C-alpha cells in the first residue's frame, strides 16, 4: 500500500502507483479542475508525476501564488511555442516569471513589431485551444546539447554548459516544441486561457551589452479574467501617470540622449527635490543623526578593502589621474567609516548615527535605465549607525517606527516588510551571517509586524529588511531598508573601546528611508498623478485677475502670501479669466485665487481648489489657515 498524507485530517491509501492528478480527482472533481501542480515532500512536481511510495502531498491550485507563477511560466513556454511556429528561424533564450507576468527573449533577423505581437498572441490562443500536454523528459547532457545544436538553439546550449554536472537535464515538450526547463508546468495548454502580450523591449544575453542584442516580449497571465482586467486597468492608469510624461507636461524635469540615466531638473521639479531634502533633514535632526558629507571619488584600494571591487565592480565608474585609479562612489558607507575612524570612540559614544544626502553613481546598463526609476546617478537619504551588538535590536525597532511615520506623512499607508537573506556571492563567515539574520528577525518580531523572507536577496555584506510601499493604483515599490553589516567596519579597521577597556569592532547598520530621492519623486508623481500634496507642490497658489482694475490688488495678495512663505505666483496677463483658469488647472495646482471687482471691494478672494472645486469667497487669512493646516498634515 502507498500512503499519501494530504493534511492532518486526511490520509489516503492506494494499492498501486498513482499520479498527482488522479489523487486530486480522488479527493474531488473541483480540486482536479483547479489543480496546477503537486508539492511532494516539499518539492514541486507535475500533475503527471507518478507517486510510488509514501509521501506528504499538497495540491497546489490556481488560487495559490505558486500555482499562478506556474501558469505564468507555462504561458512563457506557450509564447515561445507560438514564436517558433510563426518565425521558425528565430532562436529562444530565456523566459522567466516576473511580477504580474513573464517575458521571453528571442534572437531574430529583424525587429518584432506591434503587428507581430497581435499575430503571436492569436497563435498562442490557437495553440492553447489544442490542449496539448506538457511532457517532461530526462536526458543526458550530451544528448541535450546534440539536440539543441541540431535545431540551432545556441542559447540553450550555453545554459546547459552552466548547469552543474551532477544536475539532471530535463526537457519539456508541447506538441512539436521542445524547451530546456526544470519545470514543473501545467498539465496541458488548455489551462492557459487568460493571458495578454504587453510590450516589446530590447535586452542582452545575460544582461551584458557585450553579448548579442535580443528582443524581449513581455506578457501577463492570470487564473481569472477579473484579476487580469484589474491588472490591465492598472497598466492603463500607470501609462497615464508615467512620471516621464508628467515631468515634461508639468515642466518638472527631462531626460536626453546626451546624458543617459541622468536628470535635468527644472525649477519646479527641483523645488520638490529640495522640499523632500528639507523634510528628511528634520528627520535626521530630531532622531539623533549628525549630517555629514563625503567625497564623490575614492581611491580604488579602499573599494578593494571593502569588497565592493570584488563584488560590485561592473556597476562602478572608474577614472585615472596621476597614475592612481579612483572610483565614483556607488554607495556612501566606506566614506562614513572614514569619518568614524577619524576620531577616537568609546562605548559611551555609541550608537553614533551619521546621515548624508549622498550622491551615488552606478554604471547601470543602458537597457535597464528607466526614467527616474533607474538612473546612473542619484541622491540617497543615506545613514549609518555604529553600535554595539546589544544595541542592534533597539536601533532597528526605533527605525521601523520612523519609517512608518515618514511613509504615512507622504500618504502611503500600506507597507510590506521583506527580509532579504544571504546571497551566494558574499563576504563574511556563515556564523556572522547567522547572527546578523537572527538579529533582524528578533528586532522586527519585537516591532509587532509581519514579514516575508527571501533567501539569496541580501546585500553581499549583510542581510537586510526592505520596506515596500503600495501606491494609489496598487503597485508595490521598494524604498526603505536597514541592513546589518559585521564585515565592512572590520575590513576598514573601525574600533571602539569597550567597557572592559578592550578594543572592539562596532556593528554598522546601513539604513535609508526614502532610498533614491529621484526614484521616490517618480513614485510620488505617479502616485498622485502629478497633483502633488500642498506641502510638495512647486506652486501652491496661483493668483488670477479678471481685468486690469485688479492688478494692484492681485499684487497685494501675492506679496502677503509670499511673506507667509507660501510658494505663490500671479498671472496678470490680459487674457480672459476662463482661459487662465483652464490653463492653470492643467498644471494641477492646489489652489487658484481669482480677484475681480467684488473681491477688490470686499478685500477678499475667490478660491478654487484642485479638481474644479469652488470654495467661494473668503478672507485671505482664512486661506492662510487652510494652507497651513494642509501643509502641517503633509499628504492631505
LOPA-137915 format. One line per field, with one value per residue (C-alpha): residue number from 1; x, y, z; chain. Coordinates in steps of 0.05 Angstrom, whole numbers. Example, Ala and Ser with C-alpha at 12.3 -4.5 7.8 and 13.67 -1.06 7.14 Angstrom:
BEGIN
nr	1, 2
xx	246, 273
yy	-90, -21
zz	156, 143
kette	A, A
//
This chain:
BEGIN
nr	1, 2, 3, 4, 5, 6, 7, 8, 9, 10, 11, 12, 13, 14, 15, 16, 17, 18, 19, 20, 21, 22, 23, 24, 25, 26, 27, 28, 29, 30, 31, 32, 33, 34, 35, 36, 37, 38, 39, 40, 41, 42, 43, 44, 45, 46, 47, 48, 49, 50, 51, 52, 53, 54, 55, 56, 57, 58, 59, 60, 61, 62, 63, 64, 65, 66, 67, 68, 69, 70, 71, 72, 73, 74, 75, 76, 77, 78, 79, 80, 81, 82, 83, 84, 85, 86, 87, 88, 89, 90, 91, 92, 93, 94, 95, 96, 97, 98, 99, 100, 101, 102, 103, 104, 105, 106, 107, 108, 109, 110, 111, 112, 113, 114, 115, 116, 117, 118, 119, 120, 121, 122, 123, 124, 125, 126, 127, 128, 129, 130, 131, 132, 133, 134, 135, 136, 137, 138, 139, 140, 141, 142, 143, 144, 145, 146, 147, 148, 149, 150, 151, 152, 153, 154, 155, 156, 157, 158, 159, 160, 161, 162, 163, 164, 165, 166, 167, 168, 169, 170, 171, 172, 173, 174, 175, 176, 177, 178, 179, 180, 181, 182, 183, 184, 185, 186, 187, 188, 189, 190, 191, 192, 193, 194, 195, 196, 197, 198, 199, 200, 201, 202, 203, 204, 205, 206, 207, 208, 209, 210, 211, 212, 213, 214, 215, 216, 217, 218, 219, 220, 221, 222, 223, 224, 225, 226, 227, 228, 229, 230, 231, 232, 233, 234, 235, 236, 237, 238, 239, 240, 241, 242, 243, 244, 245, 246, 247, 248, 249, 250, 251, 252, 253, 254, 255, 256, 257, 258, 259, 260, 261, 262, 263, 264, 265, 266, 267, 268, 269, 270, 271, 272, 273, 274, 275, 276, 277, 278, 279, 280, 281, 282, 283, 284, 285, 286, 287, 288, 289, 290, 291, 292, 293, 294, 295, 296, 297, 298, 299, 300, 301, 302, 303, 304, 305, 306, 307, 308, 309, 310, 311, 312, 313, 314, 315, 316, 317, 318, 319, 320, 321, 322, 323, 324, 325, 326, 327, 328, 329, 330, 331, 332, 333, 334, 335, 336, 337, 338, 339, 340, 341, 342, 343, 344, 345, 346, 347, 348, 349, 350, 351, 352, 353, 354, 355, 356, 357, 358, 359, 360, 361, 362, 363, 364, 365, 366, 367, 368, 369, 370, 371, 372, 373, 374, 375, 376, 377, 378, 379, 380, 381, 382, 383, 384, 385, 386, 387, 388, 389, 390, 391, 392, 393, 394, 395, 396, 397, 398, 399, 400, 401, 402, 403, 404, 405, 406, 407, 408, 409, 410, 411, 412, 413, 414, 415, 416, 417, 418, 419, 420, 421, 422, 423, 424, 425, 426, 427, 428, 429, 430, 431, 432, 433, 434, 435, 436, 437, 438, 439, 440, 441, 442, 443, 444, 445, 446, 447, 448, 449, 450, 451, 452, 453, 454, 455, 456, 457, 458, 459, 460, 461, 462, 463, 464, 465, 466, 467, 468, 469, 470, 471, 472, 473, 474, 475, 476, 477, 478, 479, 480, 481, 482, 483, 484, 485, 486, 487, 488, 489, 490, 491, 492, 493, 494, 495, 496, 497, 498, 499, 500, 501, 502, 503, 504, 505, 506, 507, 508, 509, 510, 511, 512, 513, 514, 515, 516, 517, 518, 519, 520, 521, 522, 523, 524, 525, 526, 527, 528, 529, 530, 531, 532, 533, 534, 535, 536, 537, 538, 539, 540, 541, 542, 543, 544, 545, 546, 547, 548, 549, 550, 551, 552, 553, 554, 555, 556, 557, 558, 559, 560, 561, 562, 563, 564, 565, 566, 567, 568, 569, 570, 571, 572, 573, 574, 575, 576, 577, 578, 579, 580, 581, 582, 583, 584, 585, 586, 587, 588, 589, 590, 591, 592, 593, 594, 595, 596, 597, 598, 599, 600, 601, 602, 603, 604, 605, 606, 607, 608, 609, 610, 611, 612, 613, 614, 615, 616, 617, 618, 619, 620, 621, 622, 623, 624, 625, 626, 627, 628, 629, 630, 631, 632, 633, 634, 635, 636
xx	0, 21, 3, -7, -15, -56, -67, -71, -143, -136, -92, -104, -80, -73, -56, -13, 25, -19, -9, -17, -75, -111, -101, -134, -191, -200, -209, -258, -275, -267, -198, -176, -202, -165, -101, -37, 20, 34, 82, 113, 152, 165, 185, 142, 123, 78, 8, 30, 83, 73, 74, 101, 120, 93, 93, 64, 27, -2, -44, -26, -85, -93, -114, -45, 12, 56, 2, -4, 71, 68, 13, 56, 118, 78, 50, 121, 133, 68, 95, 160, 120, 79, 140, 175, 111, 109, 183, 218, 288, 284, 325, 298, 338, 305, 233, 225, 167, 167, 120, 50, 73, 131, 177, 216, 279, 289, 342, 313, 338, 291, 256, 188, 131, 66, 32, 76, 52, -20, -4, 36, -20, -70, -26, -19, -95, -98, -45, -79, -144, -108, -100, -32, 3, 66, 111, 175, 236, 302, 362, 438, 477, 509, 442, 412, 470, 465, 390, 394, 452, 411, 354, 403, 384, 452, 428, 401, 469, 500, 451, 466, 540, 524, 486, 527, 549, 512, 445, 397, 377, 302, 264, 191, 154, 87, 68, 128, 160, 216, 248, 300, 267, 267, 191, 141, 86, 11, -18, -36, -41, -116, -102, -72, -132, -123, -62, -42, 22, 41, 101, 168, 235, 309, 355, 423, 442, 460, 446, 515, 519, 579, 534, 483, 424, 359, 285, 242, 168, 131, 64, 17, -24, -77, -123, -186, -210, -227, -156, -128, -178, -157, -84, -94, -133, -74, -27, -71, -71, 5, 13, -28, 14, 82, 129, 169, 107, 82, 151, 152, 78, 85, 155, 189, 248, 270, 320, 360, 407, 469, 465, 434, 410, 417, 365, 357, 319, 275, 259, 192, 219, 279, 231, 202, 272, 291, 227, 239, 310, 287, 236, 286, 338, 289, 281, 358, 359, 303, 325, 397, 433, 493, 493, 559, 585, 636, 677, 648, 711, 756, 820, 808, 848, 793, 739, 782, 786, 710, 696, 660, 712, 706, 631, 606, 659, 615, 569, 624, 650, 726, 777, 852, 893, 969, 977, 924, 858, 794, 721, 659, 622, 564, 550, 565, 584, 661, 663, 622, 671, 728, 694, 681, 755, 779, 762, 772, 708, 687, 625, 595, 593, 550, 503, 533, 487, 512, 466, 483, 446, 498, 504, 518, 537, 524, 542, 474, 466, 430, 376, 358, 351, 280, 268, 279, 262, 332, 387, 462, 466, 420, 416, 403, 377, 433, 450, 496, 490, 552, 531, 545, 513, 468, 442, 421, 351, 331, 360, 320, 256, 263, 280, 219, 174, 207, 198, 124, 116, 152, 113, 47, 64, 76, 8, 30, -9, 3, 74, 100, 164, 212, 274, 328, 377, 449, 466, 513, 564, 581, 635, 638, 633, 568, 566, 568, 511, 472, 480, 460, 398, 374, 385, 339, 286, 287, 282, 224, 188, 190, 164, 99, 99, 95, 147, 166, 235, 274, 337, 393, 369, 412, 470, 539, 559, 497, 422, 371, 300, 264, 203, 155, 100, 37, 15, -54, -63, -38, 35, 88, 154, 215, 243, 269, 319, 361, 420, 466, 540, 592, 644, 658, 676, 725, 756, 767, 793, 735, 741, 715, 739, 691, 670, 724, 777, 786, 783, 722, 693, 626, 567, 547, 473, 463, 395, 353, 280, 267, 326, 338, 305, 298, 262, 218, 198, 179, 137, 103, 89, 56, 20, -11, -15, 24, -25, 25, 3, 5, 70, 106, 71, 121, 68, 18, -25, -36, -69, -110, -141, -204, -185, -131, -171, -150, -76, -52, -98, -73, -1, -20, -49, 13, 61, 21, 21, 94, 111, 78, 129, 79, 100, 55, 54, 9, -16, -33, -38, -93, -129, -200, -207, -237, -175, -128, -167, -166, -92, -70, -118, -78, -17, -53, -43, -72, -106, -125, -145, -190, -196, -248, -283, -325, -264, -228, -285, -293, -218, -229, -212, -249, -215, -217, -186, -156, -208, -251, -278, -305, -293, -326, -306, -264, -214, -140, -129, -178, -138, -74, -104, -127, -59, -22, -65, -56, 19, 24, -16, 30, -2, -74
yy	0, 71, 122, 195, 246, 304, 341, 328, 305, 268, 208, 166, 97, 66, -5, 16, 77, 137, 205, 270, 288, 223, 237, 305, 272, 222, 279, 320, 336, 411, 401, 364, 422, 475, 435, 462, 421, 379, 391, 324, 325, 399, 391, 416, 363, 359, 332, 274, 253, 182, 170, 101, 109, 140, 216, 281, 316, 385, 400, 470, 503, 563, 604, 596, 644, 585, 559, 627, 630, 561, 586, 645, 604, 555, 614, 637, 568, 577, 645, 613, 557, 609, 649, 587, 569, 638, 652, 584, 612, 653, 629, 627, 648, 651, 660, 671, 691, 763, 803, 801, 761, 735, 750, 712, 734, 719, 729, 744, 775, 835, 874, 849, 898, 912, 876, 816, 817, 813, 753, 718, 727, 700, 639, 629, 626, 576, 531, 537, 511, 449, 428, 395, 361, 388, 326, 321, 280, 269, 261, 262, 326, 304, 286, 353, 392, 350, 362, 438, 440, 403, 455, 514, 536, 563, 597, 532, 500, 558, 547, 472, 488, 529, 472, 433, 364, 328, 361, 325, 355, 359, 379, 397, 389, 416, 387, 398, 450, 428, 472, 464, 472, 446, 453, 437, 460, 458, 393, 419, 482, 482, 510, 573, 614, 683, 719, 782, 804, 873, 902, 894, 914, 905, 862, 829, 757, 752, 827, 842, 895, 858, 800, 794, 842, 804, 822, 814, 802, 816, 784, 775, 714, 702, 649, 693, 744, 792, 793, 805, 862, 895, 889, 915, 974, 987, 986, 1038, 1081, 1073, 1096, 1159, 1171, 1157, 1205, 1217, 1242, 1282, 1310, 1341, 1362, 1396, 1425, 1387, 1352, 1319, 1268, 1269, 1224, 1265, 1245, 1175, 1156, 1227, 1281, 1353, 1385, 1444, 1497, 1466, 1396, 1420, 1451, 1382, 1353, 1408, 1402, 1328, 1342, 1395, 1346, 1290, 1338, 1349, 1273, 1269, 1325, 1301, 1228, 1236, 1236, 1280, 1303, 1294, 1299, 1251, 1255, 1232, 1195, 1148, 1111, 1041, 1010, 1029, 996, 933, 932, 937, 881, 927, 918, 842, 841, 905, 929, 920, 974, 1024, 1083, 1089, 1142, 1151, 1212, 1217, 1141, 1130, 1096, 1121, 1101, 1145, 1122, 1075, 1075, 1121, 1071, 1069, 1145, 1143, 1094, 1141, 1196, 1147, 1127, 1199, 1203, 1161, 1127, 1091, 1051, 1114, 1146, 1091, 1088, 1140, 1159, 1193, 1217, 1242, 1264, 1225, 1230, 1160, 1136, 1066, 1042, 1012, 982, 1028, 976, 977, 1053, 1076, 1150, 1166, 1095, 1071, 1122, 1125, 1180, 1191, 1221, 1178, 1197, 1152, 1137, 1092, 1074, 1050, 1010, 951, 882, 895, 959, 928, 908, 976, 1014, 972, 977, 1053, 1056, 1014, 1063, 1121, 1090, 1081, 1153, 1182, 1139, 1158, 1232, 1221, 1187, 1114, 1072, 1001, 978, 908, 883, 834, 802, 791, 736, 717, 715, 664, 718, 749, 767, 743, 676, 637, 645, 721, 716, 672, 725, 782, 747, 725, 796, 823, 771, 786, 861, 860, 808, 853, 910, 871, 870, 812, 798, 751, 720, 718, 674, 698, 771, 804, 851, 820, 848, 832, 815, 870, 890, 921, 965, 960, 1012, 1007, 1066, 1091, 1042, 981, 977, 958, 997, 980, 1043, 1038, 989, 973, 926, 894, 894, 860, 856, 926, 960, 904, 908, 983, 980, 1013, 1005, 1029, 1020, 973, 978, 928, 972, 924, 945, 920, 929, 965, 937, 980, 988, 1015, 1050, 1092, 1112, 1142, 1110, 1144, 1213, 1213, 1146, 1167, 1231, 1189, 1145, 1206, 1238, 1174, 1160, 1230, 1233, 1298, 1331, 1337, 1350, 1423, 1417, 1388, 1427, 1472, 1526, 1524, 1583, 1618, 1687, 1709, 1777, 1786, 1854, 1908, 1943, 1888, 1885, 1923, 1884, 1818, 1841, 1858, 1788, 1758, 1797, 1779, 1704, 1707, 1739, 1679, 1635, 1603, 1586, 1633, 1663, 1713, 1715, 1786, 1776, 1810, 1744, 1721, 1693, 1627, 1616, 1630, 1583, 1527, 1537, 1535, 1478, 1435, 1449, 1411, 1468, 1460, 1529, 1583, 1651, 1696, 1770, 1814, 1879, 1846, 1815, 1882, 1920, 1869, 1858, 1783, 1729, 1675, 1608, 1547, 1482, 1429, 1386, 1446, 1454, 1524, 1544, 1612, 1679, 1680, 1725, 1718, 1698, 1640, 1614, 1621, 1578, 1527, 1524, 1519, 1462, 1423, 1433, 1411, 1348, 1336, 1289, 1315
zz	0, -14, 40, 19, 75, 47, 112, 187, 176, 110, 94, 32, 15, -54, -75, -135, -161, -177, -210, -171, -217, -201, -126, -136, -175, -119, -69, -112, -184, -169, -140, -203, -246, -207, -192, -223, -193, -132, -74, -56, 10, -3, -77, -134, -186, -247, -241, -285, -233, -211, -135, -118, -45, 20, 16, 43, -13, -22, -84, -109, -144, -189, -128, -97, -113, -131, -178, -211, -222, -254, -300, -319, -332, -374, -413, -427, -459, -499, -523, -547, -580, -618, -639, -665, -704, -737, -742, -747, -755, -691, -631, -560, -499, -430, -407, -332, -289, -264, -221, -253, -313, -354, -412, -464, -500, -574, -627, -696, -760, -756, -703, -680, -689, -653, -711, -696, -624, -647, -692, -636, -585, -636, -648, -572, -566, -623, -591, -523, -553, -579, -506, -517, -459, -426, -427, -387, -408, -372, -419, -415, -421, -487, -518, -496, -527, -590, -596, -587, -635, -687, -682, -679, -608, -587, -524, -496, -506, -467, -410, -407, -401, -339, -305, -254, -279, -223, -241, -287, -354, -365, -427, -435, -499, -523, -590, -635, -589, -542, -488, -434, -366, -295, -291, -266, -313, -320, -345, -414, -455, -442, -372, -405, -424, -393, -419, -456, -490, -463, -498, -534, -507, -522, -479, -479, -466, -392, -387, -415, -470, -499, -517, -572, -573, -562, -566, -504, -506, -442, -424, -366, -346, -293, -265, -271, -322, -266, -240, -309, -322, -257, -276, -347, -319, -272, -332, -368, -305, -299, -372, -356, -294, -325, -289, -353, -388, -328, -315, -384, -382, -314, -330, -273, -307, -371, -399, -463, -502, -488, -414, -409, -340, -313, -299, -320, -262, -280, -227, -208, -202, -162, -112, -99, -90, -42, -1, 9, 29, 78, 108, 114, 144, 201, 208, 215, 266, 311, 311, 332, 264, 251, 179, 142, 71, 40, -26, -92, -111, -70, -87, -115, -58, -9, -52, -54, 21, 29, -21, -69, -124, -119, -115, -149, -198, -260, -233, -215, -255, -252, -273, -271, -251, -240, -242, -188, -200, -169, -168, -163, -102, -116, -41, 17, 70, 62, 67, 131, 162, 146, 185, 242, 241, 243, 317, 379, 404, 468, 482, 513, 443, 414, 380, 333, 276, 212, 156, 87, 24, -14, -90, -116, -186, -213, -283, -300, -369, -418, -428, -354, -349, -337, -326, -253, -231, -251, -263, -264, -211, -152, -83, -23, 46, 69, 141, 180, 253, 290, 351, 396, 386, 446, 414, 347, 368, 395, 336, 287, 328, 330, 256, 239, 275, 239, 170, 182, 206, 145, 95, 128, 120, 46, 42, 39, 89, 63, 77, 67, 100, 69, 99, 47, 68, 49, -26, -57, -72, -4, 45, 118, 152, 159, 235, 225, 176, 225, 278, 231, 204, 272, 299, 244, 258, 332, 321, 271, 312, 373, 330, 322, 246, 197, 143, 87, 79, 13, 13, -33, -38, 15, 1, -7, 62, 102, 106, 103, 118, 58, 63, 4, -1, -43, -86, -104, -162, -124, -147, -97, -91, -50, -18, 53, 81, 141, 136, 188, 170, 213, 157, 129, 195, 210, 140, 147, 219, 256, 331, 398, 470, 505, 578, 598, 564, 504, 431, 393, 324, 321, 284, 225, 206, 135, 132, 84, 89, 21, -15, -81, -77, -153, -153, -95, -130, -192, -147, -116, -184, -208, -142, -144, -220, -216, -168, -111, -39, -19, 20, -41, -96, -133, -138, -81, -102, -168, -167, -228, -240, -282, -311, -305, -250, -200, -218, -157, -110, -141, -128, -56, -45, -77, -32, 30, 15, -4, 62, 96, 60, 12, -59, -98, -168, -202, -274, -293, -368, -407, -423, -410, -339, -365, -407, -349, -302, -353, -368, -295, -277, -326, -282, -225, -176, -106, -106, -155, -128, -171, -157, -191, -172, -118, -84, -90, -57, 0, 9, -1, -52, -90, -83, -127, -102, -147, -182, -202, -131, -120, -47, -57, -27, 36, 71, 57, 130, 122, 63, 103, 158, 107, 73, 139, 164, 99, 100, 172, 158, 98, 48, 52
kette	A, A, A, A, A, A, A, A, A, A, A, A, A, A, A, A, A, A, A, A, A, A, A, A, A, A, A, A, A, A, A, A, A, A, A, A, A, A, A, A, A, A, A, A, A, A, A, A, A, A, A, A, A, A, A, A, A, A, A, A, A, A, A, A, A, A, A, A, A, A, A, A, A, A, A, A, A, A, A, A, A, A, A, A, A, A, A, A, A, A, A, A, A, A, A, A, A, A, A, A, A, A, A, A, A, A, A, A, A, A, A, A, A, A, A, A, A, A, A, A, A, A, A, A, A, A, A, A, A, A, A, A, A, A, A, A, A, A, A, A, A, A, A, A, A, A, A, A, A, A, A, A, A, A, A, A, A, A, A, A, A, A, A, A, A, A, A, A, A, A, A, A, A, A, A, A, A, A, A, A, A, A, A, A, A, A, A, A, A, A, A, A, A, A, A, A, A, A, A, A, A, A, A, A, A, A, A, A, A, A, A, A, A, A, A, A, A, A, A, A, A, A, A, A, A, A, A, A, A, A, A, A, A, A, A, A, A, A, A, A, A, A, A, A, A, A, A, A, A, A, A, A, A, A, A, A, A, A, A, A, A, A, A, A, A, A, A, A, A, A, A, A, A, A, A, A, A, A, A, A, A, A, A, A, A, A, A, A, A, A, A, A, A, A, A, A, A, A, A, A, A, A, A, A, A, A, A, A, A, A, A, A, A, A, A, A, A, A, A, A, A, A, A, A, A, A, A, A, A, A, A, A, A, A, A, A, A, A, A, A, A, A, A, A, A, A, A, A, A, A, A, A, A, A, A, A, A, A, A, A, A, A, A, A, A, A, A, A, A, A, A, A, A, A, A, A, A, A, A, A, A, A, A, A, A, A, A, A, A, A, A, A, A, A, A, A, A, A, A, A, A, A, A, A, A, A, A, A, A, A, A, A, A, A, A, A, A, A, A, A, A, A, A, A, A, A, A, A, A, A, A, A, A, A, A, A, A, A, A, A, A, A, A, A, A, A, A, A, A, A, A, A, A, A, A, A, A, A, A, A, A, A, A, A, A, A, A, A, A, A, A, A, A, A, A, A, A, A, A, A, A, A, A, A, A, A, A, A, A, A, A, A, A, A, A, A, A, A, A, A, A, A, A, A, A, A, A, A, A, A, A, A, A, A, A, A, A, A, A, A, A, A, A, A, A, A, A, A, A, A, A, A, A, A, A, A, A, A, A, A, A, A, A, A, A, A, A, A, A, A, A, A, A, A, A, A, A, A, A, A, A, A, A, A, A, A, A, A, A, A, A, A, A, A, A, A, A, A, A, A, A, A, A, A, A, A, A, A, A, A, A, A, A, A, A, A, A, A, A, A, A, A, A, A, A, A, A, A, A, A, A, A, A, A, A, A, A, A, A, A, A, A, A, A, A, A, A, A, A, A, A, A, A, A, A, A
//
